[in-house]
Amino acid sequence: MALASNPTASIASASPGEARRTLAVTGVNHALHDGYTDLIYVLLPVWQAEFGLDYVALALLRSLYNGALAALQMPASRLAQSLGARTVLMLGTLLSALGYAVAGASGGLIGLGIGLLVGGAGSSTQHPLASAVIARAYGSGARGPLGTYNFTGDLGKAAVPPLVGFLLTLTGWRHALWVVAGAGLVVALAVGRLLPRDRASRTADPGAAPRAPVRAVGAPAGRGGFRLLVAIGMLDNAARPAFLIYLPFLMQEKGAALTTVGLALSLVFVGGALGKAVCGRIGERLGVTRTVILTETGTAVMILAVIALPLAPALLLLPLLGVMLNGTSSVLYGTVPELAPGGQVERAFAVFYTWTLGGSALAAPLLYGRLGDMAGPHWAAAASAATALAAVPLMLALAPSLRGETARRPT
């Protein structure tokens, strides 16, 4: 009988082979879940036409998935303490696949909403647990692998939405969701089969006292600035969906067909994958503060340019926009272990994901959806640019809490 793993156990890093396998399996799982999250953007115009929805309702549909994803981060971490991270990751992926199968089998809006809620609940498992599993596997060298893990999510964002856009040209949206649900079943089985069991689960003593939480390497317990980091993450994470909700409609106004809308989203996500791959390294050279200011300012400028330009030049700008739009998150995620309160890394990841994703889920329908209905998609997208800029002063306030950032702080 396998012992339950304690996802906050303090243990030595895994062997190089196990660490690489952990990163590979969690990366594939991340790609699937992020693809699941963002394929919704391709379907928004389809659902608007079929169900006669306004922008608030469309944003609410997206928030059903993201709201469940955000709200269940902490419960997923607690569940892993009894069942083990591998088991919870596998069950979460199965649940997400089931959610899209339910949405595909639905005959109306209520069934679609239930399916999105179930899918989001399943996706709540992978961010905090996979991040903590990687952090344990690599120990003090986890910043780079965490950036790689973050990058794999954007590979899924770049692949799944255009795949769904292509399937929509061949069949209905319900059949397309059954296809992606089948892919989720395959990935869930791979996670259960290939992900190494936590080292904590192999070395734990059932009668032993609970172990101390994992502490951030190189940062004192209780290091300040975590709340500011969460606030910056909330603004960054709100700007991204606030723009992406309206990107399909902006593209359609410029004359784009559904396949071109899928291509536009893919271009953003390909740029985002590149941004997450390179912004971590840029952050090491320029510092976290300068990198975040650069990416958030660049995000605002590129969004305004895409709104104003015709279709062809707007499409050409989308990859660069993706670099700026998604690159910030890679820098922020890599800073979580450094600022984790009390050095409790897994709890810090769960709190960070809960607030950043939860804030995004609430802001989309309440603020940006209503603004879209009142003023149109152009002004709502412009508001997302202002949201990105709002992170800049908070980043300046955070700089003194980061190692080596005070001397680099822009004047």
N, C-alpha and C positions, 0 to 999 in steps of 0.2 A: 504493500500500500504506500503510495507516494505521500510524502509529508507536505503539508501546505507551506508555501513560501511566504516569507515576510518581506514585502517589497521595500521596506525601509531598513532592512538589516544592513549592518556595516560589515562588508566583506572585502576580500582582496579582489583585484580585477581578474577576469577570466583569462584562459589561455588565448594566444593570438588566433588560433583556429576557431575557437568558440566565439570569440569576440567578432570575428569577421562574419561568421554564420549568423550571429545575432543581428548584426547590422544589415545583412542582406535580407533576412526574412522580415524584420520589422520595416525595412525600406519598401519591400514589395507590398506589404500590408498598408503602409502609409500611402503609397501611390494609389491603391484601390480606394481607400477611404476619402482621400482628398478629391479623387475623381468623382466619387459618389456625391460629395458635397457640392461640387461645382458644375456637375452636369445639369443641375436644376436651372442654371442661367439659360441654357440652350432651350429649355422647355417652357420658359416663362411666356414667350409670345404665343406658343401653341396653346397653353392653358388659358391665356387671356382670350384668344379667339374662341375656344371651345366652351368656356364657362362664363364669358362676359365679365371678367374681373377688372377692377380698377387697380392702380398701382399699390395702394395700401394692402389690398387683398393678395396681390402677387408677392409683396414683401412679407406678408404674414405666412404665406405658404413656405417661402424660403426659411423663415424664422421657426417654423415648426421643426424642421430638421436641425437647424443650428441651435435653437433653444434647448431641445432635448440633449443635443451633443454637449452643450455648455453646462447644463444643470446637473448632469450625472457624472461629471469628472471626479468629484470627491467620493461619491458612492462607489464608483468603479475601483478607485484606489483601495477603499476599505474592503471591497469584495475580494480583491486580489490577495489580501492578507490571509484569507481563509482558503481560497481555491488555488492560488498561485497565479502569477502574471501570465504565464503561457496559456493556461486554461481560459482565463478571462478574455485575453486577446482573441483566442479562437472563437469563443462563444459570442463575443461582440461582433466579429466579422460575419458569423452566421446570422446574427440578428439583423445586421444591416442588409444583408442579401435578402432575408425574409421580408424586410420592410419594402424593398423595391419590388419584390414579387407581389406583395399585397397591393402596392400602388398600381402595378401593371394589371392586376386582376380586378381593380376597382371599376365600378360602373359609374361613379360620380365623384363629386368633390369631397364628400365625407370620407369615402374609402381612400382617396388620394391622400387626404390629410392624415389619416391613421397610419398609412404606409410610411409617410415622411417622418412622423413621430417615432415609429418603431425603428426606422433606419437611423435616425439621429441618435436614439438611445444606444444602438449598437456601436456607432462611431465614437461615442463618448469614452470608450475603453482605451483607444489606441494612443492618444497623445501623451497623457501622463505616464501610463505604464511603459510604453515603448521608450520614452525618453529616459525614464529611470532605469530600465533594464540596460540600455546602452551606457548610461552613466556608470552603472556598476561594472559592466563588462570591461570598460576601458579605463576606469579609475581616473587618475589625474590627467590622462590624455584624452578626455571625452569631448572637449570643445570641438575639435575637428570632426569626429564621427557624428556628433549631434548636428553639425552643419550639413553633413552628407545626408543624414536622415531627413532633415528639413527639406533638402533639395529633392529627395525622391518623391515627396508629396507633390511637388510641382510637375514632376514627370507625369504623374497621374492626371493632374489638372490639364496638362497639355495633350494627353492622349484620349481621355474618356469623353470630354465634351464634343470634340470633333467626330469621334466615333458615333456618338449618339446623333449628332447632326447628320452624319451620313446615313445612319439607319433610318432616320426620319424621311429620307428620300425614297426608301425602299418599302417601308411598312409604317404602321401607326406607332404612336409614342408608347402605348401599353406593351406592344411586342418588344420594342427597344428596351424597356425596363426589364423585361424577362431575361433578355440577353445579358445585361449587366448583373442581374441577380445570379445568373449561372456562373459568371466570372467570380463573384464573391464567394460562392460555395467552394470553388476550386482553391481560392486563396486561403479560406478558413481551414480547409483540410491540410494545406501546406504548412500553415502556422502550427497546427497541432502536431504535425509529423516532424518538422524540421527545426523549429525554434528550440535551442538548448534550454533545458530546465534551469531555473535560477540556481546559482551556486549556493545560495542561502538554503534552498530546499533540500540540497544534497548533504549539507553539513549541519543542519539544524538538529538540536536535541529536543525531543518533545517535552522533556521535563525542565528544560533550561528556562531561565528568566528571559523576558524580551530583551533584544539587543538594542543598543543605542542607534538612533537614526544616522543615516549617511550624512556626513558633514561636508560642506563645500571645501574643496582643496584650495588652500592659499588665501582663504578669506576668514576673518574672525567670525565666531558665532554672533548672530544678532547684528550684522553689518547693516547700516542704514541704507535707505534709497530704494528698497524693494517696492514700497507703495508708489513711488514716482515711476518706477519701471513698469508697474502694472498699468498706471494711468496712461503712459506713453503707448503701451501695447494696446490699450482699449481704443485710443484715438487712431492708431495705425490700422487696427483690425476693423474699425468702423468705416474708415475711408475706402478700403478695398471693396467690400460688398456694396457700399453706397454707390460706387461708380459702376461696378459690374452689373448690378440690377438694371441699370439704364443703358449699358453699352449695346445690347441687342436692339433696343428701340432707336438709339442714335444711329446705328448702322442701317436699320431699315429705313429711317428717314432720309438717309443718304443714298438709298437705292439698293441696298444689299438684300440678296435672297437668303433663305435659311442656311444653305450651305456656306455662304459667305459669313453669316453671323457665327457659325461654328468655327470657321477659319479665324475670324477676328478674336474670338475667345482663346483659341489655340495659340495665336501669336502673342497675346498677353501672357499666357501661362508658360510658353517657351521662354519668353523674356524673364518671367518670374523665376523659372528654374535656374536660368543663368545668373540672375541677381542673387539668389540664395547661395549659389556656388561661389560667387566671387566677392560678395559683400562682406562675408566673414573675414576673408583675407585682406580686403581693403580696410576693414575695421582694425586689423592688427597693425597696419602701417599708418593709417591716419588717426586711429583712435575711435572709440565708439561714438563719442560726441560728434565729431566732425562728420563721420560716416552717416549717422542718423540725420543730421541737419541736411547733408547733401541729398540723401534719398527722399526725405519728406518734401523738401523744396522742389526737387526734380519731379516728384509725383504731381504736385500742384500745377507746375508749369505744363507738363505733358498732358494732363487731363484737360486743361483749358485749350490746349492746341488741338486735341482730338475733337473737342466739341466744335471748334470753329472751322476746321479744315474739311474739304470734300472727301469723298470715300477713299480714293486711291492714296493720297498722302496721309490720311488718317490711319489707314492700314499699315503703311510703312513705319509710322511712329509707334504702333502698339507694342512691338517687342521692347523698345527702349522704355516705354511706359511700364511694361511688366518688370523690367529690371529694377526700376525705382520703387514700384508699388509693392513688390514682394521682398526686395532685398533687405528692407529694414527689419523684418521679422527674424531673419536669420541672425542678425546682430543681437537683437533683443533676447532671443531664446538662449543664445550662448552666454548671456550675461546673468541668467537666472541662477545658476549654481554659485556665482560669485556673491550675489546679494541675498541668497536664501536666508530668511530669518532663522536664527539658531542653527544655521548650517543644514537644515532639514530639506534636502534637495528635492525629494519626491513630492513632499507636501507643497513646496514652493512651486513646482511645475503644475501640480493640480490646481492650486490657487490661481496661478498666472493664466492657465488655459480657461478656467472657469470664468474669471472676470473679463478677459479679453474677448472670448467667444460669446459670453453672455451679453456683454455690452453691445456687441455687434448685432446679436439677434434681436435685442430690444430696440436699438436705434433704427434698424432698417425699416420696420413698419411704422413706428411712432413718429419718427422725424423725417426720414428721407422719402418714405412712401407717401406720407401726407403732403410733403413739399412737391413731390412729383405730380400728384393730383391737382394741387393748387396752381403751380407755376409751370409745370411741364418738365420733361426729362432733362432739358438743357440746364435749367437752374438747379435741379436736384443733383446733377452730376457736378456742377460748379461748387455746390455745397460740400461735396466730398473732397474737392481740392482744398477748401478752407479748413476742413477737418484735419487733413494731413499737415497743413501749416501750423495748426494749433499745437502739434507735438513739439515744435522747435523750442519754445520757451521752457517747457517742462524738461527737455533734454539738457538745456543749459543749467537748470537747477539740479539735475541729477549728477552732472559731471564731477563735482567734488567727492561724491561717494564711490567713484570708480577708481581702481588702482591705476596710477599714472596718467589720469585724465586731467587733473587740475592744471598741470603745466601746459597741456595741449588745448585747454579751453579757449575757444575763439574769443577775440576781444572785439 
